[in-house]
């Protein structure tokens, strides 16, 4: 009797432990998107290369590996082929019920093959990243640390969409507003009258950059505690990860134009006043951006570069995300990105990416030419910046140039 009772106790405790694991991980590993209460299927699964199974004898037993196996049940890719659902019986449905939003039952997929030159372009960009990360001549802070060593606060640019298995690292001033719109549409996180918003351009700008609209990696800590990092690594392994970049110097010009040539009270108080006091001969700058613009006062582009090069700047606070280096925002040597887009080839890259994600006729990337900064303008913008300062600035952003395949701007640096 004693043995039988102990056996029942162990069975009960084991069952309770598994139920606890399910409760902890169910919400964010995709199970919440299965809609088990309805006879409908989620969006398409993203195809992945087949996994090579290891024998049980070669596997090292551990608590985390058991969790990994459990989570993988929900993240394991299927065939990726959509199936036609059986027609629903609507004979007894009311008109109101027919208008109720029901998650998508079918996600159509464009099967037109991607052009060979686009596939080759992506292969070259991914290969370059791997080579530069392994190249000892490319040196920057944090390059050789592991993913586990990245502080949580530095993971706030990784947006996760569990519905489609996508991770996007957004880089400000690289069409990130429109890519955030795409992520909102795909995640169906914005509802209007109970129906998800399908038009990216209909999403207001204030919501696009509202952190509550996006589930980022740095939010994992509050939800999962000590298991957060492990779950992040599982998703990084299984999901499709993408990033968009642009010429680092052109990105700086774009940031300056947007934040200091336009009326922006927040950036004026936080940054412009500092630049004017330190480098602009304005010991007492105007109190507000409206007053400053009223008398024609704002920091020059040269003042902006001085601010970036001043050692005091980062002693006070880290670079703002609009001019922070991409390697600091997206950790390309710790995260193996599946797709690297360039703003200079944005139209082709966006079409290629959405097709690779198999959502190209669920959503379309919005094209916009407003406030575009052309690379041909670099010489004019840097004409007021001393050559030595230009060279120091290149050293500051050199890792981004080399990691993402942008040529050294010799015409600017060798004058």
C-alpha positions, 0 to 999 in steps of 0.5 A, a space after each residue: 500500500 505504501 508503494 502504491 500511495 507514493 506512486 500516486 503522489 509522484 504522478 500527481 506532482 508530475 501532472 501538476 508540474 506539467 500544468 504549471 509549465 503550460 500555464 507559464 508558456 502557453 500565452 507567448 509561444 503561439 498557443 494563444 493564436 491557435 483559437 482552440 475554441 473555434 474551428 479556424 486555423 491561424 495564419 500560415 506557418 513559416 517554413 524552416 529548414 528541416 531539423 536533424 534529430 539527435 538520438 536520446 542517448 546523446 542528449 544531456 538531460 537538464 531542466 532547461 532542455 526539457 522546457 526547450 522540448 516542450 516549447 518546441 512542440 508549439 514552435 515546430 514548423 509544419 509544411 507551410 502549405 495552406 489548406 482550404 477550410 470546409 465551408 461554414 454553415 451559416 444557415 442559422 446565423 444572425 446578421 450580427 453574428 456574420 459581422 463578428 470578426 473571426 480570425 483568418 481561416 485562409 492565408 493566400 500565398 503568392 507562389 511566384 519564385 523570387 528572382 535569383 538576383 534578389 536571393 543572391 543579394 540576401 545571401 551576400 549580405 548575410 555572408 558579409 555579416 558573418 564574415 565581419 563578425 568573425 573578422 578581428 579587424 572589425 572591433 566595437 564594444 560588445 562584439 564578442 559577448 554572448 546573447 545572455 550577456 546583453 542587458 535587457 534594456 538593450 533588447 527593446 528594439 526587437 519586436 516579436 510577432 508570434 502569429 507569424 513567427 517574425 522578429 523585427 529589429 527596428 532602426 530609427 530613420 530607416 523606414 521603421 514607421 512603416 515597418 512598425 505599421 506592417 507588424 501591427 497589421 500582421 499581429 492584429 494588435 489594433 482593432 477597429 469595431 472588433 476588426 483588425 486594421 488591415 491598411 498600414 497607412 490608416 494607423 495613426 503615427 502616435 500609435 505606430 510608436 506607442 510601445 503598448 502596440 508592440 511586444 518587444 524582447 525587453 518585455 519578456 522579463 516582466 512576464 517570464 522572469 528568469 526563463 525569459 532569456 531561454 524563451 528568447 533564444 528559442 524564438 530566435 532559433 525558430 522565427 524569421 528575423 529581419 532588419 533594415 539599414 541604410 548608409 550611416 552618414 545619410 542616416 545621421 543627416 536624416 536624423 538631424 533634418 527631422 529632429 532639429 530642422 523641424 519644430 520638436 519641443 522634446 528634442 529641442 529641450 533634451 538635445 538642441 539646447 545642450 548643443 547651442 550652449 556648448 558649441 553654438 555661442 548661445 549660453 542662454 538659448 531660448 526656452 522653447 522651440 517656438 521661441 528659437 525658431 521665431 528668432 532663427 536659432 537652431 543647432 547647425 549640422 556641424 554642432 550636431 556632429 560636435 555633440 556626437 564626438 564629444 566624450 561628455 555626451 555619452 557620459 551623460 546618457 547613451 546615444 539617442 536611438 535616432 543616431 545610435 549605431 545599428 550594432 548597438 540597437 540590433 546586435 548583429 553578431 549575437 543574432 543571426 538575421 535571416 533577412 537584411 534589407 537596405 533602404 537604398 533598395 527598399 522597394 525590391 527588398 520589401 517585396 522580397 521579404 513579404 514574399 519570404 514571410 509568405 504574407 505578401 498578399 495579406 499586407 503591402 509595404 507602403 511606399 513613401 518619398 516624403 523627407 527622403 535624404 539622398 546620399 548625393 547630398 553628403 558632400 554639401 552637408 559635410 562641407 561645414 564639418 572639419 575634415 578631422 571631425 569627419 574622420 573621427 565620425 567615421 571611426 565612430 560609425 565604421 562598424 556599421 559601414 563594414 557590417 552592412 557593406 557600405 563603402 568608406 566615404 573617401 570623397 568626404 574623408 580625404 578632402 
